[in-house]
Amino acid sequence: MKARKILFIDRDGTLITEPPDEQIDSFEKVALVDGVIPALRRCVAAGYELVMVTNQDGLGTPSFPQASFDGPQNLLLQILRSQGVVFRDVLIDGSFAHEGKDTRKPGIGMLRRYLAADDWSRAASAVIGDRETDVQLAANMGLRSFRLGPDWTWDAIAHTLCDAPRTAEVERSTKETRIRVKVDLDRAADTVVATGIGFFDHMLEQIGKHGGFALNLVCAGDGHVDEHHIVEDCALALGEALRRALGDKRGIGRYGAAVETDQPSALGPQPSTIDITLPMDETLARAVLDLSGRPYFVFDGAFPRERVGELPTELVPHFFRSLCETLGANLHLAVRGQNAHHMVEACFKSTARALRQALRRDGDALPSTKGVL
């Protein structure tokens, strides 16, 4: 029998927007936070139980009569219930902060019976709120937390809780570069890239866009010395982030291949796994990929000029070789063409399309007879 999963959810500022006076004591002040109902519906469908945990300063005093609270509170619960969102428990502390009661968040007084029980999973449960006190409450309970704001919308929270997303964040710092990479393999989003090398940024955008995953990569480096460290270290950091996000690789396609061309193939017979063909004028690029855990890179091609923008073309195969090293990938990449810009871009797009196939998740089987990848 699976252990229960519980979401301990704040009310004001989390379920309903908080007015300037921080007191919801009339029906006119009841306004749901954007995205809360579809997100909670997803969580309920995924098996989460919901518990409301809220501080209501001075509830029951002349400044905040119980009757003024009950009407809006009952309306909120009725609206949520009509959408299939039911709270199994509602915990309310009406004390003031200066009273120092342990029932007031981030104190755990209202939650002792939950902490004493062993029939629910701490690892699978969480606290959701909009204030630092909610984050502190989670820490006091030994749970993870989600704080609504610029970094966490309700949609993002539901995605993390319900989709078991394959995400990773890597920070790589050397004397030459400082890099931060974030990836989410199960979510498509606008790619955010800043390396200081314009054309290289454009190429990394192709990886995220055509790879079908969310990519955020920011690099500060010694571009005034040479482009080499930036290109190499970005590849190493990206490969490491992808490897971590893949976890044990269960359910992935593992293999991927793509051709980008508007010409008949000059590279010989194509594997039957290739089902993506994209035009790039006179250029043809072929990428065949295996996420085998064994890094190996083979490149076939010659660029007609030394630079495209600020990117030396000699660093293009070096980028993919470095990516393979930390990702643990076997990549065969070939390119033919006359325009260096088209050729470099085709290399990045075709590799990204091959990645899209290899990263795609379908089931939970491990695609290897070895039992490990």
Buried (B, 14 or more C-beta within 10 A) or exposed (E): EEEBBBBBBBBBBBBBBBBEEEBBBEEEBBEBBEBBBBBBBBBBEEEBBBBBBBBBBBBEEEEBEEEBBEBBBEEBBEBBEEEEBEBEBEBBBBBBEEEEBEBBBBBBEBBEEBEEEEEBEBEBBBBBBBBEBBBBBBEBBEBBBBBBEEEBBBBBBBBBBBEEBBBBEBEBEEEBBBBBBBBBBBBEEEBBBEBBBEBBBBBBBBBBBBBBBBBBBBBBBBBEEEBBBBBBBBBBBBBBBBBBBBEEBBBBBBBBBBBBBEEEBEBEEBEEBBEBBBEBBBBBBBBBBBBBBEBBBBBEBEBEEEBBBBBBBEBBBBBBBBBBBBBBBBBBBBBBBEBBBBBBBBBBBBBBBBBBBBBBBEEEEBBBEEEEB
